Amino acid sequence: MSISPRVNWLKAMTALLLGAAFSYASAQSEEWFIGDQSIKLEKCTTGFCRIFCPKEGVCLARLYSENPLKSEVGSGGRNPSSGVCSRRSGQISILKDRTGNEMPMCRFRDDSMVNLDGLWIW
């Protein structure tokens, strides 16, 4: 019994995509900075977002990432994530890693942060 070329192609593509995803995930830095201040990010309890909670207890970033808002897609060219950040009374802050990669975060009045993708749903 021979395996069709199509099955072999699908297996090869699956292996390639899984390898790329693993490489991307392992290349993502867990050490991020605002200026010289190191920021330790945690994984969100829902989704693939990252959060920073500077204090124990109530954390607006965690609260908002667990209760995302519906985005306003098509709101005058504005990035839907930044629009939701504004609706949550947050401000955009940019984190950088040691190699210069940047991650936009929404920063709240308690100094907690969540990356923009964790704030909204379609």
C-alpha positions in Angstrom: 0.0 0.0 0.0 1.6 3.3 -1.0 0.9 6.7 0.4 -0.4 9.2 -2.1 1.8 12.3 -2.9 -1.0 14.5 -1.5 -0.8 12.8 1.9 3.0 13.2 1.9 2.7 16.8 1.0 0.2 17.4 3.9 2.5 15.7 6.4 5.4 17.8 5.2 3.5 21.0 5.4 2.1 20.1 8.9 5.7 19.4 10.1 6.9 22.6 8.6 4.2 24.7 10.2 4.6 23.1 13.6 8.3 23.7 13.5 7.8 27.3 12.5 5.3 27.8 15.3 7.7 26.2 17.8 10.6 28.4 16.6 8.5 31.5 16.8 7.3 30.7 20.3 10.8 30.0 21.6 12.2 33.1 20.0 9.7 35.3 21.8 11.4 37.1 24.6 9.9 36.9 28.1 11.9 39.9 29.2 10.5 43.2 28.1 11.3 46.8 29.1 9.9 50.3 29.3 13.1 52.3 29.2 15.4 50.6 31.7 12.6 49.1 33.8 12.2 45.3 33.3 8.6 44.2 32.9 7.7 40.5 33.7 4.7 39.5 31.6 2.3 36.7 32.5 0.1 34.7 30.2 -3.6 35.7 30.3 -6.0 33.2 31.6 -7.9 33.3 28.4 -6.5 33.6 24.9 -2.9 34.2 23.9 -2.4 37.7 25.4 0.2 38.8 27.9 -0.4 40.9 31.0 1.6 42.7 33.7 0.1 43.2 37.2 2.5 45.2 39.4 0.6 44.5 42.6 -1.2 41.5 44.1 -5.0 41.7 44.2 -7.1 43.6 41.7 -5.5 44.1 38.4 -7.4 46.1 35.7 -5.4 44.4 32.9 -6.5 40.9 34.1 -10.1 42.1 34.6 -10.3 43.6 31.1 -8.5 40.7 29.3 -11.0 38.3 30.9 -13.9 40.6 29.8 -13.0 41.8 26.3 -15.1 44.4 24.5 -16.6 44.2 21.0 -14.3 46.2 18.7 -15.4 49.1 16.6 -13.9 47.9 13.3 -14.1 50.6 10.7 -14.0 53.5 13.2 -12.3 56.1 11.0 -9.1 54.1 10.3 -8.3 53.7 14.0 -6.7 50.4 15.1 -9.6 48.5 16.8 -7.3 47.6 19.7 -6.3 51.2 20.5 -10.0 52.2 20.3 -10.9 49.6 22.9 -7.9 50.7 25.0 -9.3 54.3 25.0 -12.7 53.0 25.9 -11.2 51.3 28.9 -9.4 54.6 29.9 -6.0 53.2 29.0 -3.0 54.6 27.2 -0.7 52.9 24.7 2.8 52.0 26.0 5.4 50.3 23.9 7.5 47.6 25.5 10.8 46.6 23.9 13.0 43.5 24.3 16.8 43.4 24.2 16.8 42.8 20.4 14.6 45.8 19.7 11.3 44.0 19.1 8.3 46.1 20.2 5.0 45.1 21.8 2.2 47.6 22.1 0.4 47.4 25.5 -2.6 49.2 27.0 -1.6 50.7 30.3 -4.2 51.4 33.0 -4.4 53.8 36.0 -3.1 51.0 38.3 0.0 50.6 36.0 -1.2 47.2 34.9 -0.9 46.4 31.2 -2.2 44.0 28.6 -1.1 43.6 25.1 -3.6 45.0 22.7 -4.9 41.7 21.3 -6.2 40.8 24.7 -8.7 43.6 24.9 -11.2 43.1 22.2 -13.1 40.6 20.2 -14.6 40.8 16.7 
